[in-house]
Amino acid sequence: MLLKTLINANELALLLGQPNVVVLDCRFYLTNHAKGKLEYDKSHIPGAVFVDVHHQLAAPETELTGRHPLPDETVFSEQLQSWGIDSNSQVVVYDDMGGAIAARAWWMLSQQNIDVCVLNGGFPEWLKQGKEVSMTSVMSTAASNKIAVSFPWAISEQAIVENFETNQFQLVDARAADRFNGENETMDPVAGHIPGAINRPYSDNLDSDACFKPAEQLHVEWQDWLSGRCDGYVYYCGSGVTACHNVLALNYAGIEARQVYVGSWSQWSKRMLRAIAL
């Protein structure tokens, strides 16, 4: 079953103000964690609630996790309620990076059977089309009911280790080719990729305007690229964020995808350091 994926600016404009609609501003910058809120305060889509990706879509990093481990299920259930999200909500998430960040929220919410879409082109496309913006911070009204949260599509580090013996799935790395090839690494302690992984940068899903390529084009690109590999695929990146963009693109293209190794390279590189230290 394919997941809901994208919404355009005109469609979102018609939804604003409806009581069951929740808009989440997921703008986030790896090298400046405070910048997302600053950009939100400058202007945002009317009614949008700011989401701190580093703290609200992830738990604190530890020496054994990646940079953005999933939050505790109970904690995230309370977070959804605080945003005014329940099982009847229609949620739209956006960023300013072609969906690279918002896709993480989309993936997490989709697993809770929440009706959620990503704004195609994000805030830049909203501005390009001359849509209304706001500078008023929004404090959402808490939903009356909590959603029981689970993350069945999250693949563990142990499952990656076991796959070297069972070969049940193919790993797909969403990072840029230079990071995959170990030529450029500024975020994690070791350069390279998980052995056996193949590389499909998430940016290949986008056109020159940072909107998604047509679904038909993506279907051909992905179908040809995945052809002849294996039946199962698990997607990863640096910290379990942009990997979700490939999952989003695949569903938009009409190809089912779900599973993400959330620890991703940031967790695996720590594992390599521990092995070297032995």
C-alpha positions in Angstrom: 0.0 0.0 0.0 1.4 3.4 -1.0 1.6 6.2 1.4 0.3 9.7 0.9 3.2 12.0 -0.1 3.0 15.5 -1.5 0.7 18.5 -1.5 1.2 21.7 -3.6 1.0 25.3 -2.4 -2.4 25.9 -3.9 -3.9 22.8 -2.3 -2.4 23.8 1.1 -3.7 27.4 0.8 -7.3 26.0 0.6 -6.8 23.9 3.7 -5.4 26.7 6.0 -7.8 27.6 8.9 -9.7 24.3 8.8 -10.0 23.0 12.4 -8.4 19.6 11.7 -5.5 20.9 9.7 -2.1 21.1 11.4 0.9 22.6 9.6 4.4 21.9 10.9 7.4 24.1 10.0 10.4 21.7 10.1 13.2 24.1 8.9 16.5 22.9 10.3 20.2 23.4 9.7 22.9 20.9 10.8 25.6 23.5 11.3 23.3 26.0 13.2 20.6 24.4 15.3 19.1 27.8 16.4 18.6 29.0 12.8 15.4 27.1 12.1 13.5 29.0 14.9 15.0 32.3 13.8 13.8 31.7 10.2 10.4 30.7 11.5 10.2 34.0 13.5 11.0 36.0 10.4 8.1 34.5 8.4 6.2 31.3 8.0 3.1 29.8 6.6 0.1 31.2 8.5 -0.9 28.9 11.4 2.3 26.8 11.2 3.8 25.4 14.4 7.6 25.4 14.6 9.1 21.9 15.1 12.6 21.6 16.5 13.9 18.6 14.6 16.9 18.2 16.7 14.9 17.9 20.0 11.3 17.1 19.1 11.8 14.6 16.3 14.8 12.9 17.9 16.1 11.8 21.3 19.5 13.0 22.7 22.5 11.4 21.0 24.5 8.9 23.0 27.8 7.2 22.4 25.9 4.2 21.1 23.4 6.0 18.8 23.4 8.0 15.7 23.0 11.8 15.8 19.2 11.7 15.6 17.9 8.6 17.3 14.1 8.2 17.5 12.4 9.7 20.5 10.8 7.6 23.2 7.4 6.4 22.0 5.6 7.9 25.0 7.4 11.2 24.7 6.6 11.4 21.0 2.9 10.6 21.7 2.8 13.6 24.1 4.6 15.7 21.5 2.0 14.9 18.9 -0.8 15.8 21.4 0.9 19.1 22.2 1.0 20.0 18.5 -2.8 19.4 18.3 -2.4 16.2 16.3 -4.7 13.2 16.8 -6.0 10.4 14.5 -8.4 12.8 12.8 -5.8 15.4 11.9 -4.7 16.4 8.4 -1.0 17.3 8.7 1.2 19.2 6.3 5.0 19.4 6.9 7.5 21.7 5.1 11.0 23.0 5.1 13.2 25.0 2.8 15.4 22.1 1.5 13.2 20.3 -0.9 11.7 18.2 1.8 15.0 16.8 3.0 14.1 17.6 6.6 10.3 17.5 6.5 10.5 14.0 5.2 11.7 12.8 8.6 8.5 14.2 10.2 6.4 12.7 7.4 8.0 9.3 7.9 7.5 9.3 11.7 3.9 10.5 11.4 3.0 8.1 8.6 3.8 5.2 10.9 1.1 6.4 13.3 -1.6 6.2 10.5 -1.7 10.0 10.5 -2.9 11.7 7.3 0.3 13.6 6.5 1.8 15.2 3.3 5.0 17.2 2.5 4.6 20.6 0.8 6.3 20.1 -2.5 9.0 22.8 -2.9 8.5 23.8 0.7 8.6 27.4 1.9 10.6 28.7 -1.1 7.8 27.5 -3.4 5.2 29.1 -1.1 7.0 32.4 -1.4 7.5 32.0 -5.1 3.8 31.7 -5.6 3.1 34.8 -3.6 1.2 33.1 -0.8 0.5 34.8 2.5 3.0 34.6 5.3 2.9 35.3 9.0 5.4 36.5 11.7 3.1 35.4 14.6 4.3 32.4 16.6 1.7 29.8 16.9 1.0 27.9 20.1 -1.2 25.0 19.1 -4.1 23.7 21.1 -3.4 20.3 22.5 -5.4 17.5 21.0 -7.9 15.8 23.4 -6.7 12.3 22.6 -3.2 10.8 22.5 -2.0 8.5 19.7 -0.3 5.3 20.7 3.0 5.7 19.0 5.2 2.9 17.5 8.0 2.9 14.9 7.7 -0.5 13.1 9.6 0.8 10.0 12.8 1.6 12.0 15.6 -0.9 11.4 18.1 -1.4 14.2 21.9 -1.6 14.1 21.7 -5.3 15.1 19.5 -6.0 12.0 22.2 -4.4 9.8 24.8 -6.6 11.4 22.7 -9.7 10.9 22.1 -8.8 7.3 25.7 -9.5 6.5 24.9 -13.2 7.1 21.2 -13.4 5.9 21.4 -10.9 3.0 17.7 -10.2 3.4 17.9 -6.6 2.2 19.9 -4.1 0.2 21.1 -0.9 1.9 20.6 2.3 0.0 22.6 5.4 1.1 21.0 8.8 0.5 24.1 10.9 1.1 25.9 12.8 -1.6 28.4 10.7 -3.6 31.5 12.3 -2.2 30.4 11.4 1.4 29.4 7.9 0.3 32.8 7.5 -1.3 34.7 8.7 1.7 36.1 11.8 -0.1 34.4 14.4 2.2 33.2 13.9 5.7 32.7 16.8 8.1 29.8 15.5 10.3 30.9 12.0 11.4 34.1 10.6 12.9 34.8 8.1 10.0 34.4 8.6 6.3 32.9 6.0 3.9 29.8 3.8 3.8 28.4 0.6 5.2 29.8 -2.3 3.3 27.5 -3.5 0.5 25.5 -0.3 0.4 24.6 1.4 -2.9 24.3 5.1 -3.3 21.2 7.1 -4.5 21.6 10.7 -3.3 18.3 12.1 -2.1 19.0 15.3 -4.2 18.5 13.2 -7.3 14.8 13.2 -6.5 14.5 16.9 -7.1 14.5 19.2 -10.0 16.5 22.5 -10.3 13.8 24.3 -8.3 14.1 21.9 -5.4 10.6 20.4 -6.2 10.1 16.7 -6.8 10.6 15.5 -10.3 7.4 14.2 -11.9 6.2 10.9 -10.4 6.5 9.2 -13.8 10.1 10.3 -14.2 11.0 9.2 -10.7 9.3 5.8 -11.2 11.5 5.2 -14.3 14.7 6.3 -12.6 14.1 4.3 -9.4 12.8 1.2 -11.2 15.8 1.1 -13.5 18.2 1.8 -10.7 16.8 -0.9 -8.3 16.2 -3.5 -11.0 18.0 -6.7 -10.5 19.1 -6.0 -6.9 17.0 -7.9 -4.3 13.5 -7.8 -3.0 14.1 -5.9 0.2 15.6 -2.4 0.7 16.6 -0.4 3.8 17.4 3.3 3.4 20.0 5.2 5.4 21.9 8.5 5.3 24.1 10.4 7.9 21.7 10.4 10.8 18.3 9.0 9.7 16.8 12.2 8.3 17.4 12.5 4.6 17.0 8.7 4.1 13.3 9.4 4.6 13.4 11.6 1.5 14.1 8.5 -0.6 11.2 6.7 1.1 9.0 9.7 0.3 10.2 9.8 -3.3 9.6 6.1 -3.9 6.0 6.2 -2.6 5.4 9.3 -4.7 6.7 7.4 -7.7 4.4 4.5 -7.0 6.9 2.1 -5.5 6.4 0.9 -1.9 9.1 1.8 0.6 9.1 2.0 4.4 12.2 0.9 6.2 14.9 3.3 7.4 18.1 2.5 9.4 17.7 5.4 11.8 21.2 5.1 13.3 22.6 5.4 9.8 26.3 6.3 9.1 26.6 8.3 12.3 25.9 5.2 14.4 27.8 2.8 12.1 30.9 5.0 12.2 31.0 4.9 16.0 30.8 1.1 15.7 33.8 1.2 13.5 35.8 3.3 16.0 34.9 0.8 18.8 36.1 -2.1 16.6 39.4 -0.3 15.8 40.0 0.4 19.5 39.7 -3.3 20.4 
